C-alpha cells in the first residue's frame, strides 16, 4: 500500500495545496501600522483692530453680495414675468397704427385741390417695408442706430445719456433720454393707456402726461418696450412708430408729413427729404419747415451726416443732399386762406369740424388765385400808400353774386389762422355804405333815378336828444339834384329826406331783407349808416343787388363728406334766397351805383374797360372807411380802420379802401373778358316834377310834426 502510494502521480488537489503553501511561506507578514501621531494645533494668531475691521467688512460684503444676487435674481424673474404677461395683453399691430383721439378736416378749393387742414392728419397706413429705404434708414440712423440688435432697451445708450446729462449739469433723467425706437413707440402708445376725456381735459394734456419722465415711468416704459419686442417683430415696431409719430403742422405719421411738405408719398422721398422728415422727430413744432425752413434744413444736415457715418448713403449722396436741401410745396403751410378756413370751420357743426372724430373732407368755394390777389393788393397798399409803422387794419371779402365766398382776408396777418377775423367778426358802423338800401326802398316805392330832391340845410328835433342839424361831408349844399347825383356824391341831406319820405320801416325792411342782421337804428340817422355790420354781411348784401334783388346767404362750404365716403353729409347751407326788391329796380340801382364809380366818390376804384358799380362809406370822425363794388363777375368788399376804434387821419372810403379794391380787382380780372353789368339806365325823357324849395320845406315840416307826436 505504502509503496504504491509513493509511486502515484500527484493529484490536482495536491498541487493546489502545495502551491498555496509555497505562496503562504513566501508572503511576508504585514507590518503593523504605527499609531498616527495627532498634530498639535498651531498656536492661534491674535488679530489686531485692523484685522477685525477687515474681517467684519468682508463678512458684510459677502452678506450684501448674497442679498444682491438673490434679490437681483428675484427682480429679474419678476421683470421677466411682467414682460411675458404684458406681451400676452398687447393687441395686434394693426390696431395700434392710428391712435388719434380726434379726426381731421381737409379743405378743397373750388378746383378740388387741398389748401387747408385742421385737426390731426393721417394719410393712411404705411409699413417699414413700404416706405422709402432712405426714410427708414434716416429714422434708424437718427433715433436708434442699434435698433435691430437690442432687446427693446439699450443699456449702453442709457448709460451714455446719463453721462451726457450729468456733464451738462442736469439731473440723470433730465436731457437726453437714451430711449430706443421701441421705448419711444411705447411712449407714443402711452404704454397702452388710451385717451379718456373723463381723465384728461384735452388730447394735448393726455400727450403731455404720457411724455412725463420719472424713474418709475422709465421702468414701466422699459418693461412695455421689452414686451413689444417679445410680441412684435422689429419691422412691426418700426411700422407703428412711423405711423404714430407727430411731425408738425398737424401731421401724424410719415405718410401725412411727406404728402403735406413735399406732395409725394413716403415711398418716394429722396435722401434730402428723408433727412428733413427724420429731423422733425427731435422737436416737430420747432423744426417743421412750415415754421422755419432754414432751421429744418440745419437739422436735416445733421441727419445727413449720421446717415453717411453709418453707411446708409455714400459721401457723394450726402453732398448732393446738402447741396440740394428738400423744398416744400407751395401749399404745405396749410395756412393758405387761413381766415377763410377758420370761417368755414366755424360755420359747420362742431362734431364734423373742431370736435370731429372722423376724417372729414370739405369742398369749398375758395379760389386761391383770388385769395392771392387780395393778399398781394393789401400788402402793396400798405407798403406804398400807408405810413410805415401804422397799426391800421383792413379786411377784404370777394364773393360771387350767389354768395359763394372766393377769398377772405381778415387782417394784415395775411395767412393767419386762428386770429381775430375782421371780415366776419368785426361789427363796425357802415356809414354811407348803407345808403343804397335807402335808395332801393325809394325805387321800390315808385321813385326814379332822375327824380329831383333838394339838398339844402335842415334841422330836426329828436325826442330826447334835442335839435339835430345834419351836414353833408363837404359842408356844402347843392340845392335841387337828382337821386342819382345824391347817391353818386353821397349827399347826406337828400338821403335823410328820402328815408323819411319812404319811411324808416321800409328802409329797415329792405336792409334786413338783404341780410343785415344787427339791430338797425330807430331815428333818422338810420339813413346815414350809424348801425353796425361786418364786411362779410355787407358784401353779401351788395351781392343781392348784383344778382337782381334777391337776398343771399354768404357761404364757403359746398359739401361735407367723410374721407372714405362719396356721399355728402351736408350741403352749402347758403346761396340765393328770397326776393327783396324787383329785378327792374335792382337794375336801376346798379346803374345809379355805376355813376358813383364813374363820376362820384368811388372814382379811385375804376378799371379801364370794366363797368363797375359800387359805394364808399365813411363813419363819423373817420373811424371806419369802406368801399364795396362789383363787376358782372364778383362783389368785393373792403373795410379799413383801427381795432381800438381810433380815428384815422384823412382816410375815407373813397381813398385807401377804394384803392385796395382797385388793386385787388385788377389782379382778379386779369386775363378775364369784360362783361357788362345788368343795368337799366334812365330814359332821356323829362325827369318828372322837380321838388321845389317850398315843397321841400313842407316835407320837412311834416316830418317834424310826425316826430313831435
C-alpha positions, 0 to 999 in steps of 0.5 A, a space after each residue: 500500500 505504502 509503496 504504491 502510494 509513493 509511486 502515484 502521480 500527484 493529484 490536482 488537489 495536491 498541487 493546489 495545496 502545495 502551491 498555496 503553501 509555497 505562496 503562504 511561506 513566501 508572503 511576508 507578514 504585514 507590518 503593523 501600522 504605527 499609531 498616527 501621531 495627532 498634530 498639535 494645533 498651531 498656536 492661534 494668531 491674535 488679530 489686531 483692530 485692523 484685522 477685525 475691521 477687515 474681517 467684519 467688512 468682508 463678512 458684510 460684503 459677502 452678506 450684501 453680495 448674497 442679498 444682491 444676487 438673490 434679490 437681483 435674481 428675484 427682480 429679474 424673474 419678476 421683470 421677466 414675468 411682467 414682460 411675458 404677461 404684458 406681451 400676452 395683453 398687447 393687441 395686434 399691430 394693426 390696431 395700434 397704427 392710428 391712435 388719434 383721439 380726434 379726426 381731421 378736416 381737409 379743405 378743397 378749393 373750388 378746383 378740388 385741390 387741398 389748401 387747408 387742414 385742421 385737426 390731426 392728419 393721417 394719410 393712411 397706413 404705411 409699413 417699414 417695408 413700404 416706405 422709402 429705404 432712405 426714410 427708414 434708414 434716416 429714422 434708424 440712423 437718427 433715433 436708434 442706430 442699434 435698433 435691430 440688435 437690442 432687446 427693446 432697451 439699450 443699456 449702453 445708450 442709457 448709460 451714455 445719456 446719463 453721462 451726457 446729462 450729468 456733464 451738462 449739469 442736469 439731473 440723470 433723467 433730465 436731457 437726453 433720454 437714451 430711449 430706443 425706437 421701441 421705448 419711444 413707440 411705447 411712449 407714443 402708445 402711452 404704454 397702452 393707456 388710451 385717451 379718456 376725456 373723463 381723465 384728461 381735459 384735452 388730447 394735448 394734456 393726455 400727450 403731455 402726461 404720457 411724455 412725463 419722465 420719472 424713474 418709475 415711468 422709465 421702468 414701466 416704459 422699459 418693461 412695455 418696450 421689452 414686451 413689444 419686442 417679445 410680441 412684435 417683430 422689429 419691422 412691426 415696431 418700426 411700422 407703428 412708430 412711423 405711423 404714430 409719430 407727430 411731425 408738425 403742422 398737424 401731421 401724424 405719421 410719415 405718410 401725412 408729413 411727406 404728402 403735406 411738405 413735399 406732395 409725394 408719398 413716403 415711398 418716394 422721398 429722396 435722401 434730402 427729404 428723408 433727412 428733413 422728415 427724420 429731423 422733425 422727430 427731435 422737436 416737430 413744432 420747432 423744426 417743421 419747415 412750415 415754421 422755419 425752413 432754414 432751421 429744418 434744413 440745419 437739422 436735416 444736415 445733421 441727419 445727413 451726416 449720421 446717415 453717411 457715418 453709418 453707411 446708409 448713403 455714400 459721401 457723394 449722396 450726402 453732398 448732393 443732399 446738402 447741396 440740394 436741401 428738400 423744398 416744400 410745396 407751395 401749399 404745405 403751410 396749410 395756412 393758405 386762406 387761413 381766415 377763410 378756413 377758420 370761417 368755414 370751420 366755424 360755420 359747420 357743426 362742431 362734431 364734423 369740424 373742431 370736435 370731429 372724430 372722423 376724417 372729414 373732407 370739405 369742398 369749398 368755394 375758395 379760389 386761391 388765385 383770388 385769395 392771392 390777389 387780395 393778399 398781394 393788393 393789401 400788402 402793396 397798399 400798405 407798403 406804398 400808400 400807408 405810413 410805415 409803422 401804422 397799426 391800421 387794419 383792413 379786411 377784404 371779402 370777394 364773393 360771387 353774386 350767389 354768395 359763394 365766398 372766393 377769398 377772405 382776408 381778415 387782417 394784415 396777418 395775411 395767412 393767419 389762422 386762428 386770429 381775430 377775423 375782421 371780415 366776419 367778426 368785426 361789427 363796425 358802423 357802415 356809414 354811407 355804405 348803407 345808403 343804397 338800401 335807402 335808395 332801393 326802398 325809394 325805387 321800390 316805392 315808385 321813385 326814379 333815378 332822375 327824380 329831383 330832391 333838394 339838398 339844402 340845410 335842415 334841422 330836426 328835433 329828436 325826442 330826447 336828444 334835442 335839435 339835430 342839424 345834419 351836414 353833408 361831408 363837404 359842408 356844402 349844399 347843392 340845392 335841387 339834384 337828382 337821386 342819382 347825383 345824391 347817391 353818386 356824391 353821397 349827399 347826406 341831406 337828400 338821403 335823410 329826406 328820402 328815408 323819411 319820405 319812404 319811411 324808416 320801416 321800409 328802409 329797415 325792411 329792405 336792409 334786413 331783407 338783404 341780410 343785415 342782421 344787427 339791430 338797425 337804428 330807430 331815428 333818422 340817422 338810420 339813413 346815414 349808416 350809424 348801425 353796425 355790420 361786418 364786411 362779410 354781411 355787407 358784401 353779401 348784401 351788395 351781392 343781392 343787388 348784383 344778382 337782381 334783388 334777391 337776398 343771399 346767404 354768404 357761404 364757403 362750404 359746398 359739401 361735407 363728406 367723410 374721407 372714405 365716403 362719396 356721399 355728402 353729409 351736408 350741403 352749402 347751407 347758403 346761396 340765393 334766397 328770397 326776393 327783396 326788391 324787383 329785378 327792374 329796380 335792382 337794375 336801376 340801382 346798379 346803374 345809379 351805383 355805376 355813376 358813383 364809380 364813374 363820376 362820384 366818390 368811388 372814382 379811385 376804384 375804376 378799371 379801364 374797360 370794366 363797368 363797375 358799380 359800387 359805394 364808399 362809406 365813411 363813419 363819423 370822425 373817420 373811424 371806419 372807411 369802406 368801399 364795396 363794388 362789383 363787376 358782372 363777375 364778383 362783389 368785393 368788399 373792403 373795410 379799413 380802420 383801427 381795432 381800438 376804434 381810433 380815428 384815422 387821419 384823412 382816410 375815407 372810403 373813397 381813398 385807401 379802401 377804394 384803392 385796395 379794391 382797385 388793386 385787388 380787382 385788377 389782379 382778379 380780372 386779369 386775363 378775364 373778358 369784360 362783361 357788362 353789368 345788368 343795368 337799366 339806365 334812365 330814359 332821356 325823357 323829362 325827369 318828372 316834377 322837380 321838388 321845389 324849395 317850398 315843397 321841400 320845406 313842407 316835407 320837412 315840416 311834416 316830418 317834424 310834426 310826425 316826430 313831435 307826436 
